[in-house]
Amino acid sequence: MSRNGISDIYEKVAEDERVTYEEGVRLFESNNLVALGEMASIIRRRKHGDYVYFNKNRHINPTNVCAFHCNFCSFARTSDDVPGAYTYMPDQVVERIRPTVDEGITEFHIVGGLHPQLGFDYYLDVLRALKLAYPWVHLKAFTAVEIDFFCQLTGKDDETVLRELIEAGLDSMPGGGAEIFHWEVRRKICPEKANMERWLEIHGMAHSLGLMTNATMLYGHIENVEHRVHHLCALREQQDRDLAAGKPGSFQTFIPLAFHPMENGLGRRLKRRWTSGVDDMKTMAVSRIVLDNFPHIKAYWVMLTPEMAQIGLDFGANDIDGTIVEEHIYHEAGAQTREHMRRAELMRLIRAAGRVPVERDTVYNVVRVYEV
């Protein structure tokens, strides 16, 4: 196999050595997609063999009313009075999901708008209501941006807010709100959101309190490859710090998220330009290579399409997310994928790629290995 221009990096990966920021940029600049996939697969096999993880989960977005105005967002509404806005009270959240919840579901993935009027107690009450109704279900809820918003609402520090959420039922945190860390980009696409330092600080505190968390990167808009690698290296450094400190929690999964350009200002500015399959797979592979201290890389099928997520398993991914049931954020931005996939379909995709389906819970405890 030709490794023109990146053979030295290939050897480092084969020897389980860390790549540098500069080498990460070179990987993105390389057009040798086959070599990138093989490098990422070396790391994936080293960590997981042929196991590919999925779970039975359900997404919940309690409100789409948001105080912030991110220009890549198609989901948020400015108030309850505008068309398409909704806000479900805690008991309504429970009743609305009841028809789609069974005992096999192990996770609720809860994110939504930063509602300017409801207050912190609303979010606590959503957790309490869900935990009371479904005590066996893991609540993965609220991004670092939401935690920062709660701190602003209450005047409390990160630790206090997180402890109150944990007491109300919070079990782990998703990785949204990271977008692109570099301020050159962030100030143009989401200046109101917690900056890189705040986002990492909140996750560091969550790890100190024993919470497992995820991380994301929104790519394919106005950023360049240097911004992407800066983002990945910042995550890697935070993971290094938290692991070195012996914190009981850590980052477990990284999810690269392609920008969807429909129904938002940034998409109109970019003339509704979508990412390419090559860029999606390259980003998957480089993420796996750079984030050597992250256990898992996810090919999010809702964003990529199930077929491209399946291909992502040859570019470093070892997880394709779960059954989902209902997804609004990407579909508001133009996603054409389904909002639900049955367990059997997920397993079929994994097996067709020559891998072993492994059903997991949110923190990667194995529920069942489905050997062929």
N, C-alpha and C positions, 0 to 999 in steps of 0.2 A: 504493500500500500504506500502510495506517495505521501510524504509528509513535508512537502516543500514549504520552507519558511517557518515551520513550527516544530521541526524534529527535535530541537533541544528542549522545548517545553514538553513534548511527548515523552521524552526520556525522564524528565522530572516527575511527571505524573506516574509513569510506570514504576519509578523508585519510591513512590509515596512521599514526594517532596512538595512543599507549598510553592505555588506560583506567585509571582509578584504582581503589583498593580500594572507595571509596564507590560508584563507578559499577558495579563488579562486583556489589555487593550489590543495586543498583537493577535490574540485568539479571535476577538471580535472582527478584526480587520482581515483575517484569513478567509479565503473562499473555499477552503478545503473542508467541506461539510462532513465528508466521510471520516476524515481523521479526527475532527472534533467529536463526532459521535462515538468513535472508538475510545478516545481518551475519557470521555464522560462515562462510558460503559465500563471501563477498567475500574473506576472509583465505585460505580454502582454495584458491580459484582463483588468488589472487595467488602462493601458494607452489608449487602443484602442478598447476594447470590441471585437466584431467579425469583425471589419473592416480590410480588407487587401487591400493595395494600389498598384496601377500600373500606368504607364503613357505611352503615345504614344511618343516615342523618337527615335532618330537615332544617332548611333555612327559615328564619323568622325575622321579618323587618317590622317592628312595632309601629314605626311612623316614618314617613318620608319628608316631614317638615323639618327644615334645617336652617339654622342661623347663619351658616357659612355659604359662600358663593363660589365654589370651585368651578373653573370654566371647562373642565373635562367631564363634569357630572351631568348625567341625564336623569338621574333618579330623584334628586331633591326638589322640593317645592318650598317657596319662601314663607307661606303661611297656610293655615287650615282653610282659608277662604279661596284659594286659587284652584282652578280645575286640576283634577288628578291627585289632589292632596288627600292624605288619610292619616288618622291617628287612632290606634286601637287602645282602649284602656286595658289594664292587666287582665281582668276577667274576660274581656272580649278576645284577647290574644289566645287564651286557653281554649275558649269555645271555638274559635275560628280554626285552630289546628286539630281539634279533637278527631274529626273524621279521617285524618290521614296519619294518626299516630297509633302504632301498635307496640307490643312488648319487644319487638326486635329492634326498634330504633334505640340507638345508644347515644345520640348527640343532637342537641339543638344548637345551631350556629346563629347567633343573634347579633345583628348590627342594624343601624338605621340612622335617621336624621338626628341632628342636635337641636331638639325642639326648644325654642327660646322661652316658652312660657311654662312648661310643665314642672320643671324643677327636678332635683336629683332623686327625690322620693319616688317619682314615677318609675324611674329605671330600676330602683331597688324593688319596687312592688311588682314589676314584671318578672324579675328573677324569683321572688318569693312565690308568686302565683304559679309559675311553671314548675318550680321544685315541689310545691305542695301537691300539684296535680299529677306530676310524673317524677316521683322521687328517684327512680332508677336512671333517669336520663342525665347525661353530662351536659352542663351548661357552659358552652364556649361563647363568651359574650364580650362585646365592647372593645373596640380598637383603642390604641394609645391616644388617638385624637379625641375619642369620646371620654377617656379618662381625664385628659387635660381639660376638656370642657366641664366635666363634673367638678374638677378642682376650682375652676373659675366661678362656677355657680355657687359653690359652698364656701370658698375661702379656705378649704382644708388642703393639707398636703397629700402627696401621692399615696403614702403609706396608709393614712387614715381612710382615704376614699377606697383604696383597694381592700382594706380590711373590712369595711362596711359592705362592700360588694360580695366578698367571700362569705361573710356571715349571712347575707341574703341568698346565697346559693351559687355564686360564681365558682366555676371549677377550673377554667383556663381561659386564655385570651387568643383571639384571632390575630392576624398580622396586617390588617388593612391600615390605610392612612399613611403608609410609608411613601407611596408614590415614587418620586425621585428626591433623594435627600439634598443634592447639591443646590445651594441657595440661588445660583444663577438661573436654574430652571424652576425651583419651588416658588420663588417670588412671583413668577409669571403664571403659574397654573393653580396654586392654592396658597396664597400668602397668609390667609387667616389660620391655617392649620398649624398645629404644633410643629416646630422646626425639627431638624435632624437630632439636635442635642436633646430636646424634650422627648421626642419619640423614643430614643434609645434609653434615656434616663428612666422613663416609665416602665419600659420592658425590664430594665435592670432591677428596678424595685419589685416588679412582679416576680422575677426570678428569685429575689431574696426572700419573698414570702412563700415560695414553693410552687408558684404557678408555672406550668408549661405554656409557652407562647409560640406563635408562628410569625413569619415575616413575609413581606411581599415587595414587589417592585413593579410599577406601572411604566411600561416601555412602549416605544413606537409613536411618540408624538413630537415634541420639540427638543428632546434630549439628544446628546450624541453618545458615542460608545465610551468616551472618557467619563461621562456622568454615570453611565451604567456601572462601570467598574468601580468608580468611587463609592457608589451605593453598596455594591457587594462587599467591598473591603471594609466599609464602616460596620456592616453587619457582622462580618467575620471578626473584627476587632472587639466588638461588644461581646460576642460569644466567648472569645478568648478571655476577656476580663472576668466574665461571670463564672466560667469554668475554673479559672485559676483561683477565684475567691471561694470556691466550693459551695456556690449557691445551690439550694435544693431544686430550683427550677432552671430552665434554659430554653433557648430556641430549639424547636424540634423539626419544623418543616419550613421550607422556603417555596413560595409560589410566585413564579413570574407571571405577570398579568398584562396581556396585550391591550393597548388602548383601543376602545371601540368608539368610532367617530360620529355616530348618529345622534341627533337631537341634543347636541351641546355646542357651546360656542367655540371650543377648541377644534372640534371636528369641522365646523363650518370654515374656520380659519385655514385649516389644512385641506380643505376641499374634500372632506370625507375620505381621507386616505387611510386604508386599512394596512395592517402589517402583512408581510408575506409569510408563507410557510417556511421559507428558508430562514428568515429572521427569527421566527418563533422557535425553530429547532436549534438555531445557533445560540439564542439566548438561554434556552434550556440547558444546552451542553456547557456553555461557559459558566453558568450559575453553578452547575454541579462541580466543575473543576475548581472554581475559585473558593466556593464555600465548603472547604474540606472538613470543617468542624461542625457542619450541619448534618444531622443524621439522614434527613429525608428531603427529596425534591419532588414537588407535586406537579403533574400535568393535569391542570384543571379542565375537565372535559367540557364544562359549560362554556368556557371561554374559547378553547381551542377547536371544538367539535370533538365528538367521541373518536373519530378516525384519526385526527391529528394527535390527540392525547395518546392513542395507541402507538403511533409512530414515536412520540416523545419518550416511550419506554426504551427506545434505542438511542436516546440522546441524554441519558442520565437520570430520567425520572424513575421513581420506584413506587409512586402513589398516583391514583387518578381521581381522588376525592370519593364522593359517595352517591347515594341515591337522590339527594338534594330535595326533591318533592316540589319546591317552589322557589324560584329565583327571580328577583326583580331588577337588581342593580345593573347587570349586564344586558338583560333583555330590554330595558328602557333605552339602552345605548345602541341597540340594533342587533343584538345576538339573535341568530336564527336557530340555535339549538333548542332541543326540548328542555323543559324545566324539571324533568323527572326521569330517572332510569332505574329499572328494576335490578335487583341483585344479580339475577341470572344473566342479564345483558352485560353488566360490568364484568362478570366472570368470563363471559364469552369473549369479550374484547381482550382480556388479559391472556386467556388461554390461546387465542389466535395469534398472539405475539410470541408464543413459546414460553410464557412465564407461568408461575404458580400463583393463583389468587389466594390472598390472605385477608380474611375479614378481621378488622381491628376495632378497638375503641378509639376515643379521641387522642389518648396519650400512648397509642401504639402497643397496648396490651393485646395479644392475639386472642381473638374470639374463636376462630377456626381456620385451619390451613386446608384448602381444598386441593389435595394432591390429585393428579390425573389418575 
